[in-house]
């Protein structure tokens, strides 16, 4: 798997953002949960945007 091409990174970055958002969301503190929810939404919308391209 060649990660040097930009197309492959476009597929990985939204998934990493969703994963980080999920981890922050499950940490039981209001600030990290709100940040995690925002990152989840941003990652999901980015993923849908990349899927349609």
PyMOL commands that set and color helices and strands:
alter all, ss='L'
color gray80, all
select helices_A, chain A and resi 6-26+30-52
alter helices_A, ss='H'
color red, helices_A
deselect
rebuild
show_as cartoon
